[in-house]
Amino acid sequence: MDSWGVTTLVSGTKAITIAGLTASDRAFPGFVSQGGTSTTVFQYAMVCTTNTLTISAVTVAGATVVTDTSTINYVIFRPTP
């Protein structure tokens, strides 16, 4: 399952439905453009679960930056055994 796309965060987060995604897949962000009044130093948490990729703008302390409405590219790779 290799996949890619672009999305815009809403209140610092975005859940994207991707059929076939699993928790063992790996997602990586690519910054496109800043939005909102974010003070994020371009830190994004990418969490893969069954059929859902969740992207969140986060602070160093791990809190979601709810004012971030940035546009983010993402790429997903499935590790081979």
SERO-4910 file (N, C-alpha, C, O; in steps of 0.05 Angstrom, whole numbers):
BEGIN
 pado doro    nc1    nc2    nc3   cac1   cac2   cac3    cc1    cc2    cc3    oc1    oc2    oc3
  Met    A     17    -24      0      0      0      0     18     24      0     26     34     21
  Asp    A     25     35    -23     38     60    -24     18     80    -34      3     75    -53
  Ser    A     16    103    -20     -4    123    -27      7    151    -21     27    153     -6
  Trp    A     -5    171    -32      3    198    -28    -21    216    -32    -41    209    -45
  Gly    A    -18    241    -22    -40    260    -26    -33    287    -13    -11    291     -3
  Val    A    -53    305    -14    -50    331     -2    -76    337     13    -97    329      4
  Thr    A    -73    350     36    -97    357     52    -92    383     67    -70    392     69
  Thr    A   -114    395     76   -113    419     92   -123    413    120   -145    402    123
  Leu    A   -107    421    140   -115    416    168   -139    434    175   -142    457    165
  Val    A   -156    423    192   -179    438    203   -175    438    233   -176    417    246
  Ser    A   -172    461    245   -166    463    274   -143    446    282   -143    433    304
  Gly    A   -122    445    266    -97    432    272    -96    402    267    -76    389    274
  Thr    A   -117    391    256   -118    362    251   -134    355    227   -150    370    217
  Lys    A   -130    331    217   -145    321    194   -144    290    194   -123    278    196
  Ala    A   -167    278    193   -169    249    190   -177    243    161   -196    254    151
  Ile    A   -162    225    149   -166    219    120   -171    189    118   -156    172    128
  Thr    A   -193    182    105   -200    154    101   -185    143     77   -187    154     55
  Ile    A   -170    122     81   -154    109     60   -159     79     62   -149     66     81
  Ala    A   -174     68     43   -180     40     44   -155     23     43   -137     28     27
  Gly    A   -153      3     61   -131    -15     62   -108     -6     79    -88    -21     83
  Leu    A   -109     18     91    -88     28    109    -88     11    134   -109      3    144
  Thr    A    -64      5    144    -62    -10    169    -44      5    189    -30     24    181
  Ala    A    -44     -4    214    -28      9    234      2      4    230     18     19    241
  Ser    A     10    -15    213     38    -20    208     49     -3    185     73     -2    180
  Asp    A     31     11    170     40     29    149     54     53    161     49     60    184
  Arg    A     71     66    145     86     89    155     79    113    137     80    112    113
  Ala    A     72    136    150     65    160    136     86    182    142     96    184    165
  Phe    A     91    199    122    110    220    125     99    246    113     87    245     92
  Pro    A    102    268    128     90    294    118    110    309    101    134    306    102
  Gly    A     98    327     85    114    346     69     98    372     70     75    373     62
  Phe    A    111    393     80     97    419     83     93    432     56    111    434     40
  Val    A     68    442     52     62    457     27     59    486     32     74    502     21
  Ser    A     41    494     50     38    523     56     25    526     84      8    510     92
  Gln    A     34    547     98     24    552    125     -3    565    123     -9    581    105
  Gly    A    -20    558    142    -47    570    144    -54    575    173    -44    562    191
  Gly    A    -72    594    177    -80    601    204    -59    618    219    -42    630    206
  Thr    A    -61    618    245    -43    633    261    -25    614    277    -21    616    301
  Ser    A    -14    595    262      2    574    275     29    584    284     42    600    270
  Thr    A     37    574    307     65    578    316     80    552    315    102    550    326
  Thr    A     68    532    302     81    506    299    107    509    283    108    524    263
  Val    A    128    496    293    153    497    278    153    473    259    172    458    257
  Phe    A    131    471    244    127    450    224    132    422    235    146    406    224
  Gln    A    119    416    258    119    390    270     92    378    266     72    390    274
  Tyr    A     91    354    254     66    341    249     67    312    257     86    298    251
  Ala    A     46    304    272     44    276    280     27    262    259      6    272    251
  Met    A     36    239    249     23    223    229     16    196    242     35    181    249
  Val    A     -9    189    245    -17    164    258    -34    148    238    -55    156    229
  Cys    A    -24    124    232    -39    105    215    -54     85    232    -42     73    250
  Thr    A    -79     82    227    -96     62    239   -111     48    216   -107     55    193
  Thr    A   -128     29    223   -143     15    202   -160     35    186   -179     47    196
  Asn    A   -153     38    160   -167     54    140   -167     84    146   -182     99    133
  Thr    A   -151     94    165   -150    122    171   -122    132    177   -107    120    192
  Leu    A   -115    154    164    -91    169    170    -99    195    184   -115    210    173
  Thr    A    -88    200    208    -94    224    222    -68    241    223    -47    231    232
  Ile    A    -70    266    214    -48    284    215    -55    307    235    -77    318    234
  Ser    A    -36    313    252    -40    334    272    -16    352    274      7    343    274
  Ala    A    -21    378    275      1    397    281      5    397    311    -14    399    326
  Val    A     30    394    319     36    391    348     58    409    357     75    417    342
  Thr    A     56    416    383     78    431    395     99    412    405     96    388    403
  Val    A    121    423    414    143    407    425    132    390    449    141    367    453
  Ala    A    113    400    464    101    386    486     81    365    478     71    349    494
  Gly    A     74    364    452     55    344    442     26    353    440      9    337    433
  Ala    A     21    378    446     -7    388    445    -14    396    416      3    405    401
  Thr    A    -39    392    409    -48    399    382    -50    429    380    -60    442    398
  Val    A    -40    440    357    -42    469    352    -68    474    336    -68    471    312
  Val    A    -89    481    350   -116    483    338   -118    506    319   -138    507    304
  Thr    A   -100    525    319   -101    548    300    -87    542    274    -87    559    256
  Asp    A    -75    518    271    -61    511    247    -80    501    225    -94    481    229
  Thr    A    -81    514    202    -97    506    179    -79    503    155    -87    509    132
  Ser    A    -54    493    160    -35    490    138    -43    468    118    -59    450    125
  Thr    A    -31    470     95    -35    449     74    -11    431     75     12    440     75
  Ile    A    -16    405     76      5    385     80      4    363     59    -18    353     53
  Asn    A     27    356     47     29    333     30     34    309     48     46    312     70
  Tyr    A     26    285     40     33    261     56     40    239     36     29    237     14
  Val    A     57    221     45     64    197     30     63    174     50     72    177     73
  Ile    A     53    151     41     50    128     59     64    104     46     62     99     22
  Phe    A     79     90     62     93     66     53     85     43     70     81     46     94
  Arg    A     84     20     58     79     -5     74    105    -20     75    116    -27     54
  Pro    A    116    -24     99    141    -39    101    138    -68     90    117    -80     95
  Thr    A    158    -78     77    157   -105     67    170   -123     88    189   -116    101
  Pro    A    159   -147     92    170   -165    113    197   -175    106    209   -190    121
***
